[in-house]
Amino acid sequence: MTTVLVLSDTHGNRGGIQGLFPLMRECDRIIHLGDTSGDGAFIRSLFPRKTHVLNGNCDPVQLGEDEAVIEIEGVKIFACHGHRYSVKTGTDRLCARAASLGCGVALYGHTHRAEESEKDGVLIINPGSLSRYSEKSYCYLVINKDKAVPKIVYPDERNV
């Protein structure tokens, strides 16, 4: 079993990120989906062996990848920020890209709205945002053999 903390759109909320340090220490992997990739790089500096950083549309300095395929326990995950797939108008293009890469899971951010759904055999997950500009949320993803189970978490505001 592998546990994954998925974050996006932190927009410089270092206090919120630091509030998740206990969870970051415990998780096997951390994926930051951009906006701000500097936040992702900060996390990667503390947890270098388990952190993946993606670039977002608000990242003038590109400190991560634009998109990535991450394989965990045989589950292929397509990860990106989502802006290049017009996710604010729907996830069809994102889902098609994930499927074309043989991925059963697609992770994206950009909209600041948490989502978990399934389309055409692809599990689509948006962890929401950890920024000061929206309701705070992240995703705790558990992968066991060939199954991925997401849980969107809305943390106590005092901690993030």
N, C-alpha and C positions, 0 to 999 in steps of 0.2 A: 504494500500500500504506500502511495506517495501523496503527500499533502502539498498543495500549492496555494500561496496567497497571490491573488490577482488584484492589482491596483491600476487606476487610471486617473488622469486629470486631477492631479494633486495640486497643481498651480502654486507651488511654493509653500504649501501648508506643512512646513517641517514639524510643527508641533503635533499635527495629526499623524504624520509618519512616525515620529518618535513614540507616540502613544501605542503604535502597533509593534514596537520592537520586541516585546515578549513573544508575540505570535510569529514574527519573522525569525526569531531564534529557533522556535519550535518547528516551523515548516521546513519541508525538504527543498522546496523551490519557491522563488518569488518572481513574478512577472509584472513589470511596470509598462503599461501600454501607451506612455507618452503624455505630453502636456503636464508636466514639464520633465523632459528627459534628464535635466539637471538633478531633479529629485531622484529619478531612477539611478543616476550615476552615484548620488550620495548613498543610496541603499546598497548599490553594488560595491562601493568602497568599504562598507561594513560587512557585507555578506557576499564576497566576490565569487565564490564557487557555485552559488545557487541562484544568482540573480540574472535575469534577462531584461534588457532595456530596449524599448521601442521608441522611435521618434514620433512626435505628434505635429500637428499643424502650428502650434505655438512654440516650437523649438527652433529658434534661429541658429543655435549651435547644436549640431547633430551629434549626440553622444551615444546613440544606440543604432539599431538597425531600422530600416523602414518597414520591413515585415520579416517574419521568421516562421519556419516550421520546426516545432519542438516536439520530440518524441519522448514520451514517458510511459514506461511499462507497455509498450506496443501501441499506445494511443497517440496518433498524430494530431498535433494541435497547430492550427494556423493562427498566428498572432500579429496584429497590426493596430494602429490607432483608429483607423476606419474612415478618415476624411477622404482618402483617395478612392473609396468605394461608395461615396455618397450615402453613408449610413443614416444621415438625418432624414432621408426620404425613403428608407427601407433597407433591408439586409439582403436583397436578392443577389446583388453583385458580389457582396462579401461571401455569401453562401456558395455561389458558383465558383469563386476563386478557391475557397477551401476544398470543395469537392474535386476541382481540377488537380489539386495537389495531393489528393488521396487522404485528406484530413477529415476526421470525424467530429472535430471540435473547432469552432472559430471564436477567437477572443477579440474584442474590439472595445474602444472607448468613444471619445469625441462627443457624444450626445449628453453626457452628464446624467443619463437616466439608466438605472440598473435594469437588466433584462436577462431572462433565461428562457429560451424557446428552442424548438426543433423544427427544422425545415429540410425536406428532401434528405433525411438521414444525417444531417449535420446539427450538432448541438451548438447553439449560438449563445454566447455569454458576453454581456457587458457588465462589468463590476460597478458601474456608476462612477461617481466622483468622490474624491476626498477633499475637494476644494472648499473654500469658504463661501462659494457662490451658489451652492445647491445642497440638497439633502445629502449627507455623507453616507457612503456605502463602499463596500469592497466585496470580493468574492473569495470564499474559502472553497477550494476545489479538491476533491478527493478522487484519486485515480487508483483503481484496484484491478489489476490484470487488464481486461479490455473494456472496463466500464469507468466512465467519468461522471461524478455526481457533484453538481455545484450547489452552493448555498450562498445566497446574497445576504450579507450581514449589514445591519444598520447600527453602528456602534453608538454607545452612550456619548452624547455631545461633550461631556466633561473630559473625556479621554482623547478626543480627536478634535 
